[in-house]
Amino acid sequence: MKKILTLLTIFAGIYLAGCHDVTVGYLDTEEAGYDPDTMHVRRTLVVDSVKNPLYDVYYQMAESFYKDFGYNTVEECLNEMYGIKEYTYSADYVRWKTDMPWLSTKIQGVIGTEPMYIEIKDVTSSEGEAAADAMRAVINVRGDGMISVPLDVSSIPLGTYEVSLTVYNEGYSKDLDDIFTIYVDEE
């Protein structure tokens, strides 16, 4: 009987010790950051193209043999054999053509219990509160921490913008102040 009471007391003690509130999971942001931690957004995109001056010469030459090498078109032959394209496009051409937003890299150094959520806590600007409000209206952060700014930034004043984030999961929340910088330039 004594052994049974002792065992019941031990089990009751273990049960009661485990009944206090324990926060689920963990969240560590001490090493959080972006690499690179800045993004240059251009208001005016350069979307021009330049015709390759040698394209016509190579085209005429390849017309006589492209089928012999198993290509379906002269353009395919020139591109694959010689790396020659009819036009060379500027760096902004594809961004403009596909309406691709400006994107940062994914956030690094954030570990914790999934699911984790990231949201924009604040945006500050060297140009004042009105400029920060304009950026807040268009900026987004994705689930992996990628910061997204739309292609058209004509409504955003030129200047420097500091972005602060909040990372949270069940039971934890951490603020990452001024973790990313966006420069809005004319070109």
C-alpha positions in Angstrom: 0.0 0.0 0.0 2.9 2.3 0.9 4.5 1.7 -2.5 1.2 2.5 -4.4 0.8 5.8 -2.5 4.4 6.7 -3.2 4.0 5.9 -6.9 0.7 7.9 -7.1 2.4 10.8 -5.3 5.3 10.7 -7.8 3.0 10.6 -10.8 0.8 13.4 -9.4 3.9 15.5 -8.9 5.1 14.9 -12.5 1.6 15.6 -13.9 1.3 18.9 -11.9 4.8 20.0 -12.8 4.0 19.7 -16.5 0.7 21.8 -16.2 2.2 25.2 -16.4 2.0 27.3 -19.6 5.0 26.6 -21.9 5.4 28.7 -25.0 5.3 26.5 -28.1 8.4 26.4 -30.3 11.1 29.1 -30.7 12.2 32.0 -32.9 15.8 33.1 -33.4 16.5 36.3 -35.4 19.9 37.3 -34.1 21.6 36.5 -37.4 18.8 37.9 -39.5 19.7 39.9 -42.6 19.8 40.3 -46.3 22.7 39.8 -48.7 22.8 42.3 -50.3 20.9 44.5 -47.9 20.1 47.3 -50.4 18.1 47.6 -53.6 18.3 50.3 -56.2 15.0 51.0 -57.9 15.1 53.0 -61.0 12.1 55.2 -61.9 13.1 55.5 -65.6 13.9 52.2 -67.2 16.2 51.9 -70.2 14.3 49.5 -72.6 16.1 50.0 -75.9 17.4 47.4 -78.2 20.3 47.5 -80.7 20.5 45.5 -83.9 23.6 43.4 -84.2 25.5 44.9 -87.2 26.9 41.5 -88.2 23.6 39.7 -88.0 22.6 40.0 -91.7 26.1 38.8 -92.9 25.9 35.7 -90.6 22.2 35.2 -91.6 23.1 35.0 -95.3 26.0 32.7 -94.7 23.9 30.3 -92.4 21.0 30.1 -94.9 23.0 27.7 -97.0 23.9 25.2 -94.3 21.6 25.4 -91.3 19.5 22.3 -92.3 22.7 20.3 -92.8 23.5 20.8 -89.1 19.9 19.8 -88.0 18.5 23.2 -87.1 14.9 24.1 -87.9 15.5 27.8 -88.6 18.4 30.1 -89.5 17.8 32.0 -86.2 18.2 28.9 -84.1 21.4 28.0 -85.9 22.9 31.4 -85.4 21.9 31.5 -81.8 23.2 28.0 -80.9 26.3 27.8 -83.1 27.6 31.3 -82.9 25.7 32.9 -80.0 24.4 35.6 -82.3 21.0 37.2 -81.9 19.4 39.8 -84.1 18.9 42.2 -81.3 20.7 43.0 -78.0 18.4 44.2 -75.3 19.2 46.5 -72.4 19.1 45.1 -68.9 15.7 46.7 -68.2 14.0 45.3 -71.3 12.9 41.9 -69.8 11.8 43.6 -66.6 9.7 46.1 -68.6 8.4 43.4 -71.0 7.2 41.1 -68.2 6.2 43.8 -65.7 8.6 42.1 -63.2 8.6 43.9 -59.8 11.9 44.9 -58.1 12.8 42.0 -55.7 15.2 41.6 -52.9 16.9 38.3 -51.9 15.2 36.1 -49.4 15.8 36.9 -45.7 18.6 34.9 -44.1 19.3 33.9 -40.5 15.7 33.5 -39.3 15.1 30.2 -37.7 12.2 28.9 -35.7 9.1 26.8 -35.5 7.1 26.8 -38.7 4.9 28.4 -39.8 6.7 31.7 -39.6 5.2 34.9 -40.9 6.9 38.1 -41.9 5.2 41.5 -42.3 6.3 45.1 -42.8 6.5 46.9 -39.5 7.5 50.3 -40.7 9.1 52.3 -43.5 11.0 55.4 -42.9 12.4 57.8 -45.5 15.1 60.5 -45.8 12.5 62.5 -47.6 10.0 62.7 -44.8 6.7 61.0 -43.7 4.8 61.7 -46.9 7.5 59.8 -48.9 7.5 56.9 -46.4 3.7 56.7 -46.7 4.0 56.5 -50.5 6.4 53.6 -50.2 4.2 51.9 -47.6 1.3 52.0 -50.0 3.2 49.9 -52.7 5.8 47.7 -50.9 5.1 44.1 -50.0 7.0 41.3 -48.3 6.6 37.7 -49.3 6.5 34.6 -47.1 10.2 33.9 -47.6 11.1 37.5 -46.7 11.6 38.8 -50.3 10.7 42.5 -50.4 8.8 43.4 -53.5 8.4 46.9 -55.0 6.2 47.3 -58.2 7.9 48.2 -61.5 6.1 51.5 -61.6 7.4 53.7 -58.8 6.4 57.0 -60.3 4.3 57.8 -57.2 7.3 57.4 -54.9 9.6 60.3 -54.3 13.3 59.9 -55.0 15.3 59.1 -51.9 16.3 56.5 -49.4 13.9 54.2 -47.6 14.6 52.0 -44.5 12.3 49.0 -44.1 11.6 47.4 -40.7 10.0 43.9 -40.5 8.3 41.9 -37.8 8.8 38.1 -37.8 6.4 36.0 -35.8 5.2 32.5 -35.2 3.1 30.8 -32.6 4.2 32.3 -29.3 7.0 34.6 -30.5 7.5 37.9 -32.3 10.7 39.7 -33.1 11.2 43.2 -34.7 13.9 43.7 -37.2 14.4 47.4 -37.4 16.0 49.1 -40.4 17.0 45.7 -41.9 16.7 46.6 -45.5 17.4 49.8 -47.5 15.8 50.8 -50.8 17.2 53.6 -53.0 14.8 55.2 -55.5 16.8 56.9 -58.2 15.8 58.5 -61.5 18.1 56.2 -63.6 
